[in-house]
Amino acid sequence: MKTFEMSGKNVSEALENALKELKLTEDKVEYEVLDEGSKGFLNLIGAKPAKILVKVKRDYKEEVKLFIRNILNGMNVQAEIKVKEENDVVYINLTGPKMGIIIGYRGETLDSLQYLASLVVNKEHDIPYKKVVLDTENYRKKREETLIRVAEKTAYKVRKTRRAYKLEPMNPYERRIIHYALQDNEYVYTFSEGDEPHRRIVVDIKK
């Protein structure tokens, strides 16, 4: 964060001077009082100015928006980028005509962009950790619904044949969806095997 000292007749004036110079509002900065100052005798003799140390907060939402914009420009993809934050989760949504390129095979490109965006948001370790969710065309919700259907069909197949069934390799996020979908199933259970990126879920009959 950018840091500098500012002075004034009192702390309030010092802060006001800093905000004027930076052309920012108070919510965009942090400050520490170095010297509260003193009025001196008759407000004249021995008067000392107040001094504060001002830090400009990092605007991680604008940083990640610019980062993604630069990547999209490099891919020759035009998209509207919306960033919002709720409960320490930064949601990034992309809207445009070529979103299939951004999603990639089974969401792999989207997941990679999300990972990079998370690194940008959390890079300075100067704020509490923020989870980053990058989405487009409601892909993640649709994918979740598809995986739940796969889990249910697989559970039915395992129950009917009484033989274990291995699903295709999935990333950790998708495996969690499968595990969660079947965690209360009374006939089957799930576990993961293999190493990334080929780690997969096995659905087996409960003995």
N, C-alpha and C positions, 0 to 999 in steps of 0.2 A: 504494500500500500504506500502511496505517496505521503510523506510526512514533512511537516515544517512548523516553525514557531510563528506565533502571531501575538501581538500585544494590544492593549487598549487601556482606557481609564479603569475599567473593571473587567471581570470575566465575560460578562454579557457583551460588552462592546468589543472585546477581543474576538469573540466568536462571530459577532456580526461582521467585523472587518474581514475575517477569514472567509466567510460565506460570500461576501461581496467580491472578493478577489477571485475566488474559485468559480463564482456564478453557479453555486449549488445551494440546495436546501439542507436544513439541519439533519434530515434523515439520511443524507448521503455521506455524512462524516462522523468520526468519533473524535473526542478530544480529551486531553488530560490537563488538569490545572497544574502548571509549574510554579506559579507565584500568583497569589490572589491580589497582590499589590496593596498599597496603602494610600490614604488620602493625604497624609502628612499633617503638619501643624497648620491650622486655618485653611486646610485644603490646598496649601501652596508649598510650604517649606517641607522638604524631605519626602514629597510625594513619589510613590513608586508605581509604575504601570503594572497591570496584571499581565501575566504571560501564560499562554496555553500551547500545548503541543497538539496539532491537528493532524488527523489521519483521514485520508480519503478512502472510503469503503470501496472495495472492488465490486464492480457491477458484473457479476458472473453470468447473469442472464443475457446481457448484451454481448459479453465475450463469447458465450457458446453460440449465440445467434450468428455472430460474424464468422465464427469458425465453420459452422455448417454452411453458411452462405458461400464461403470460399471453396469448400469441397464441392458443393453443387455446381458452382461456376466451372470448376475444373472438369466436372463430368458433363458439362453442357446441359444441365438440367435446370429448368426454371421452376421455382416453387415459392409459395408463400410460407413463411416460417412464423409460427406463433409459439411464444414461450410464456408459460405461467407457472406459478408455484403454489402448492397447497400442502400444508403439513409436512414441510421439509422434503417434498417430492417436486422435482422440476419436470414439468410435462412439456415436451416439444412435439408439435404437430406440423407435418408438412402437407401442403396441398398443391397439386399441379398435374399436368398432363402426362408425365412420364414416371409415375410413381412405381411402376413395376421394376424399373431399373434400381430404384432405391431399396425396394423390398428384397430383391435378389432371390436366389434359390432357397426355398423354405425359410425366408426371412434372414438369411445369413448376412447380407449386406446391411440390412436394417440393424441387426444386432451389433455388427462391427461399428457402425456409426454411433449407436447408442453408447457403446463402451468408450469410444473416443470422446464423445460429448461429456460423459461422466468424468473422465480425466481432466477435461478443461474446467468443469465446474468446481471440482475438488482439488485442483492442483496446488493451491497455496496453503492448504490446511489451516486457513485463517477463519474459517466458519465451520459450524457443525456439519457433519457429512450430509450431503444431499443425494438422495436417490434420483436417478435420471431415467425417464421413460420417453423414448422416441418412437413415434408412431405415424402412420399415414394410412388414409383410407380405412381406418378402423381395423387394420390388419391384425393387431394383437388380439382383439376380442374375437374376431372370426377364427383365428388360428386356435385360440383356446377352446372354442366350441367344437372345432374339428377334432382336436386331441381328446376331448372328453368323449366324443362319439367313438373314436378309435379305442379308447380304454374300455368303454362299455361293451363294444363288439368283441374285443379280445377276451374280456372276462367271460362272456357267454360261451365263446369257442373253447376256452380252457375248461370251463365247468362241464361242457358237453363231452369233450374228448378225454378229460382228465389228464391232459398232457400240458407241460409248460410251453409257453409261446414267447419267442423273442421279438421285440419290436425293433424298428430301424433305429440307428444311432440318432440321438437327440442332444441338444444343448441342455445345460442344467435347468434353465427356466422351463423348458418344455417337459423335462423329466419330472419336475416338481408337480406340474399340472396332472400328469398321469398318476403319480403316487397319491396325490390328494384325492383324485376322482375315485380311486379304488380303496382308499384306506379303511373305509367302513364296510367293504364288501365281505359278506360272511362266508363266501365260497373260495375266494382267491386272495393271494397276497402278491406284492411286488417287491423287487429288489433290483439294483443296478449292477452291471458287470462290465468289465473292459476299461480301457484307458481313453481319455479324451484325445482326439475328437470323435472316437468311435465307441464311446461309452453308451450302453443301451439298457433299456428296462426289460426285465424278464417277468412275465406274469405266470404264476404257478398255482396249482390247486392246493388248498389248505388240507393238511393231513389230519 
